[in-house]
Amino acid sequence: MKVPFKRTLLACAIILLAGWGGPLIAQTRYASGQNVVPVYEGWERNPDGSFNLVFGYMNRNYEEQLDVPVGPNNAFAPGPPDQGQPEHFYRRRQQFVFKVKVPKDWGAKDLVWTLTSAGHTEKAYGTLQPFRELGNLVYQENRGGPGDLTYPEEPNQAPTIEMVGSATKAIKVQDSLALTVEVTDDGHPKPRVRRAATPGAGSGAIRDSDGAVVATGPERTGPQRENPLTQAIVRLDPGVTLGVTWIVYRAGPGEVMFDPMRIKVVDGKATTKVRFSKAGIYRLRAYADDGVLVTPLDVMVTVEE
């Protein structure tokens, strides 16, 4: 799913370092024309002794979404080039996108993901270095989930997700397709009272887990800072503690439109509708999300004229 952006300069900010007459630093933000960088996030232990190597990416564009098919420009080594990586890349930083399982005797080897886009080749090296081990606290610190950071950490298992009906679908290009999944969770992390921006209530408003304002604080002014949490495609809407996000994982030739993209789980189910602008084969992915841990589910859709 390629977006026909021209290479456009979004903004050029000149920042004067406060407190002294130091040099000016130019920061350039590009809407399009930049490449995607693969990122190795860390590794997890599996009960059978094997390991999951977890990867994400950084699309350097502020608007353009890129497609890089599996092959010479999007490949893993050693082993088969296709190890379940995405082919469609959303804007900016997307964390913990997919996992590659390696055996318990993997040892000190590297699993290398190579991406070539916009004329640049970048590599991410997956390794079992001890300091790269991931746990629930690491996920919560990075994803800003609905629970409080506690030590020892709160017990939390990833939600489960199943497709209602077949995970292989076929529709006509002019039709919309309803996608329903069943989601279960252990109820963790427990919701906390959180601070969030609320129109008319100040950006320091304190809201409960349902989004209701229970107290207000001072109003903040100025632009919001972007970070991996605010850039994330897979995230919960405010006030939601269990939800589903649908994304394009491997794109066909046309545009994909979800209505909505993020859905709250109600009575164990979440439903969205999807439409396609062109015929082709599309691989969609749903993430069941408790705010900290996610579980993916893939759906293959064949769209006919």
C-alpha positions as CSV (number, residue, x, y, z in Angstrom):
1,M,0.0,0.0,0.0
2,K,2.1,2.9,-1.2
3,V,1.2,6.4,-0.5
4,P,2.1,8.8,-3.4
5,F,3.8,11.5,-1.4
6,K,6.3,13.9,-2.9
7,R,9.4,14.4,-0.9
8,T,8.3,17.4,1.2
9,L,10.0,19.2,4.0
10,L,7.5,19.5,6.9
11,A,9.5,21.9,9.0
12,C,12.9,23.2,9.8
13,A,13.3,24.2,13.4
14,I,16.1,26.4,14.5
15,I,16.8,25.9,18.2
16,L,18.8,28.3,20.3
17,L,20.4,26.5,23.3
18,A,19.1,28.2,26.4
19,G,21.4,29.9,28.9
20,W,24.4,30.6,26.6
21,G,25.2,31.9,23.2
22,G,26.1,28.6,21.7
23,P,25.6,27.4,18.1
24,L,22.3,27.1,16.4
25,I,21.1,23.5,15.7
26,A,18.9,22.8,12.7
27,Q,16.4,20.0,13.0
28,T,14.8,18.8,9.8
29,R,11.5,16.9,9.6
30,Y,10.7,15.1,6.4
31,A,7.2,14.0,5.3
32,S,8.6,11.5,2.8
33,G,11.6,10.3,1.0
34,Q,13.4,8.8,4.0
35,N,14.2,5.1,4.7
36,V,13.1,2.6,7.3
37,V,15.5,1.4,10.0
38,P,15.0,-2.1,11.5
39,V,15.3,-2.2,15.3
40,Y,16.1,-5.1,17.6
41,E,14.1,-4.6,20.8
42,G,15.4,-7.6,22.9
43,W,14.5,-11.2,23.7
44,E,12.1,-13.3,25.7
45,R,12.3,-16.7,27.3
46,N,9.8,-19.4,26.3
47,P,8.6,-22.2,28.6
48,D,10.2,-24.9,26.3
49,G,13.6,-23.3,26.6
50,S,13.6,-21.5,23.3
51,F,13.7,-17.7,22.8
52,N,11.8,-15.0,21.0
53,L,13.8,-12.3,19.4
54,V,11.6,-9.2,19.2
55,F,11.9,-6.6,16.5
56,G,10.4,-3.2,15.6
57,Y,11.3,-0.4,13.2
58,M,11.8,3.3,12.8
59,N,10.3,4.8,9.6
60,R,12.1,8.1,9.4
61,N,9.2,9.8,7.5
62,Y,6.7,11.8,9.4
63,E,3.9,11.0,6.9
64,E,4.9,8.5,4.3
65,Q,4.2,4.8,4.8
66,L,6.5,2.4,2.9
67,D,6.1,-1.0,1.4
68,V,9.2,-3.3,1.2
69,P,8.4,-6.8,0.0
70,V,10.1,-9.8,1.5
71,G,13.1,-10.5,-0.7
72,P,16.6,-9.0,-1.3
73,N,15.5,-5.7,0.3
74,N,13.7,-7.2,3.3
75,A,15.3,-10.4,4.5
76,F,16.6,-12.3,7.5
77,A,19.8,-14.3,7.8
78,P,20.8,-17.0,8.7
79,G,17.8,-19.1,7.7
80,P,15.0,-18.3,5.4
81,P,14.6,-14.7,4.3
82,D,11.0,-14.7,5.4
83,Q,10.7,-15.0,9.1
84,G,7.4,-13.3,9.6
85,Q,8.5,-9.6,9.2
86,P,6.2,-6.9,8.0
87,E,6.2,-5.6,4.5
88,H,4.2,-2.4,5.3
89,F,5.8,0.2,7.5
90,Y,3.8,2.9,9.3
91,R,5.3,6.3,10.0
92,R,7.9,6.9,12.7
93,R,8.8,4.5,15.6
94,Q,6.8,1.3,16.0
95,Q,8.0,-1.0,18.8
96,F,7.6,-4.7,19.5
97,V,6.0,-5.4,16.1
98,F,6.9,-9.1,15.7
99,K,8.9,-12.0,17.2
100,V,11.1,-14.6,15.7
101,K,11.5,-17.9,17.6
102,V,15.0,-19.4,17.9
103,P,15.9,-22.7,19.5
104,K,17.3,-23.1,23.0
105,D,20.8,-23.9,21.6
106,W,20.9,-20.6,19.6
107,G,24.0,-19.5,21.6
108,A,25.9,-16.4,20.7
109,K,24.8,-16.2,17.0
110,D,23.2,-13.0,15.5
111,L,19.9,-13.1,13.6
112,V,20.2,-10.2,11.2
113,W,17.3,-8.4,9.7
114,T,18.3,-6.3,6.6
115,L,16.1,-3.6,5.2
116,T,16.8,-1.5,2.0
117,S,14.6,1.4,1.3
118,A,15.0,4.9,-0.2
119,G,18.5,4.0,-1.3
120,H,19.8,3.1,2.1
121,T,20.5,-0.4,3.7
122,E,20.2,-0.8,7.4
123,K,20.6,-3.9,9.6
124,A,19.3,-5.0,13.1
125,Y,21.2,-7.7,15.0
126,G,19.2,-10.0,17.2
127,T,21.3,-11.5,19.9
128,L,20.8,-13.2,23.3
129,Q,23.0,-10.7,25.3
130,P,21.8,-10.8,28.9
131,F,21.1,-7.1,29.2
132,R,18.7,-7.3,26.3
133,E,16.2,-9.6,28.1
134,L,12.6,-8.3,28.0
135,G,10.1,-8.5,30.9
136,N,6.8,-7.1,31.8
137,L,8.3,-4.0,33.4
138,V,10.3,-3.2,30.2
139,Y,7.1,-3.5,28.2
140,Q,5.2,-1.3,30.6
141,E,7.9,1.3,30.7
142,N,7.9,1.5,26.9
143,R,4.2,1.2,26.2
144,G,2.8,3.2,29.1
145,G,0.1,0.7,30.0
146,P,-2.9,1.3,32.2
147,G,-1.4,-0.1,35.4
148,D,1.2,1.4,37.8
149,L,4.9,0.4,37.7
150,T,5.3,-1.9,40.7
151,Y,8.1,-4.0,42.1
152,P,7.9,-6.8,42.4
153,E,6.0,-6.6,39.1
154,E,2.3,-7.2,38.9
155,P,1.5,-10.6,37.4
156,N,0.3,-10.2,33.8
157,Q,-0.3,-12.7,31.0
158,A,-0.8,-11.6,27.4
159,P,-4.4,-11.6,26.2
160,T,-5.6,-14.4,23.9
161,I,-7.2,-13.6,20.5
162,E,-9.2,-15.8,18.1
163,M,-10.9,-15.1,14.8
164,V,-14.7,-15.7,14.7
165,G,-14.9,-17.8,11.5
166,S,-12.1,-18.4,9.1
167,A,-8.9,-16.4,9.1
168,T,-9.0,-16.5,5.3
169,K,-11.5,-14.2,3.7
170,A,-12.6,-13.2,0.2
171,I,-14.8,-10.2,-0.8
172,K,-15.5,-7.9,-3.8
173,V,-13.6,-4.7,-4.0
174,Q,-16.8,-2.6,-3.6
175,D,-17.9,-4.4,-0.4
176,S,-16.9,-4.0,3.2
177,L,-15.8,-6.9,5.4
178,A,-16.7,-7.3,9.0
179,L,-13.9,-8.7,11.2
180,T,-14.8,-10.1,14.6
181,V,-12.4,-11.5,17.1
182,E,-12.8,-13.0,20.6
183,V,-10.4,-11.8,23.2
184,T,-9.8,-13.0,26.8
185,D,-7.5,-11.5,29.4
186,D,-6.5,-12.1,33.0
187,G,-7.5,-8.6,34.1
188,H,-4.0,-7.3,34.6
189,P,-2.6,-4.7,34.7
190,K,-5.1,-3.3,37.2
191,P,-6.3,0.2,36.1
192,R,-4.9,3.2,37.8
193,V,-5.9,6.8,38.2
194,R,-4.0,8.6,35.4
195,R,-3.3,12.1,34.2
196,A,-4.4,13.0,30.7
197,A,-5.2,16.1,28.7
198,T,-8.9,17.0,28.8
199,P,-10.4,20.0,26.9
200,G,-11.6,22.6,29.4
201,A,-10.2,20.6,32.3
202,G,-6.4,21.4,31.9
203,S,-3.8,19.1,30.6
204,G,-3.1,18.0,34.2
205,A,-6.6,16.5,34.6
206,I,-6.7,13.4,36.7
207,R,-9.0,10.8,35.2
208,D,-10.1,7.4,36.3
209,S,-9.9,4.2,34.2
210,D,-13.1,5.0,32.4
211,G,-11.9,8.4,31.4
212,A,-13.9,10.5,33.8
213,V,-12.3,13.6,35.2
214,V,-11.9,13.4,39.0
215,A,-9.6,16.4,39.5
216,T,-7.9,19.1,37.4
217,G,-4.4,20.6,37.3
218,P,-2.7,23.5,35.5
219,E,-3.1,24.0,31.8
220,R,-0.1,23.2,29.7
221,T,0.8,25.2,26.6
222,G,3.0,24.6,23.6
223,P,3.4,21.6,21.2
224,Q,3.2,18.0,22.5
225,R,6.5,16.1,22.3
226,E,6.5,13.0,20.1
227,N,7.9,9.8,21.5
228,P,7.6,6.1,20.8
229,L,4.3,6.0,22.8
230,T,2.6,8.8,21.0
231,Q,3.8,7.6,17.6
232,A,2.6,4.0,18.2
233,I,0.0,2.6,15.8
234,V,-0.8,-0.3,18.2
235,R,-2.0,1.4,21.4
236,L,-5.1,1.7,23.5
237,D,-7.5,4.7,23.3
238,P,-7.8,6.7,26.5
239,G,-9.9,5.0,29.1
240,V,-9.6,1.5,27.5
241,T,-7.9,-1.3,29.4
242,L,-8.4,-4.1,26.8
243,G,-8.7,-3.5,23.1
244,V,-7.8,-4.6,19.6
245,T,-5.8,-2.7,16.9
246,W,-6.0,-3.7,13.3
247,I,-3.1,-2.9,10.9
248,V,-1.9,-3.6,7.4
249,Y,0.9,-6.1,7.8
250,R,1.6,-7.0,4.2
251,A,-0.1,-4.8,1.7
252,G,-1.8,-5.5,-1.5
253,P,-1.9,-2.9,-4.4
254,G,-4.5,-0.6,-2.9
255,E,-5.5,1.4,0.2
256,V,-6.9,-0.3,3.2
257,M,-9.5,1.5,5.4
258,F,-10.5,0.2,8.9
259,D,-13.6,1.5,10.6
260,P,-12.5,1.8,13.3
261,M,-8.8,0.9,13.6
262,R,-8.9,0.6,17.4
263,I,-11.8,-1.2,19.1
264,K,-12.6,-1.7,22.8
265,V,-13.3,-5.3,23.8
266,V,-16.9,-5.6,25.0
267,D,-18.2,-8.9,26.4
268,G,-15.2,-10.7,25.0
269,K,-15.5,-9.5,21.4
270,A,-14.4,-6.7,19.1
271,T,-15.6,-6.0,15.6
272,T,-14.4,-3.7,12.9
273,K,-15.1,-3.2,9.2
274,V,-12.5,-3.0,6.5
275,R,-12.7,-1.8,2.8
276,F,-10.1,-2.0,0.0
277,S,-9.6,0.3,-2.9
278,K,-8.2,-2.3,-5.3
279,A,-8.3,-6.0,-5.9
280,G,-5.4,-8.1,-4.6
281,I,-4.2,-10.2,-1.6
282,Y,-3.8,-8.4,1.7
283,R,-2.4,-9.7,5.0
284,L,-4.0,-7.9,8.0
285,R,-3.0,-8.2,11.6
286,A,-5.0,-7.7,14.8
287,Y,-3.2,-7.1,18.1
288,A,-5.1,-7.9,21.3
289,D,-3.7,-5.4,23.8
290,D,-4.0,-5.0,27.5
291,G,-1.9,-1.9,27.5
292,V,1.3,-3.7,28.2
293,L,1.4,-7.1,26.4
294,V,0.0,-7.8,23.0
295,T,-0.9,-11.0,21.0
296,P,-1.1,-10.9,17.2
297,L,-3.6,-12.6,14.9
298,D,-3.2,-12.6,11.1
299,V,-6.0,-12.6,8.5
300,M,-5.5,-13.1,4.8
301,V,-8.0,-11.3,2.6
302,T,-8.4,-11.9,-1.2
303,V,-10.2,-8.9,-2.8
304,E,-11.7,-9.5,-6.2
305,E,-13.1,-7.1,-8.8
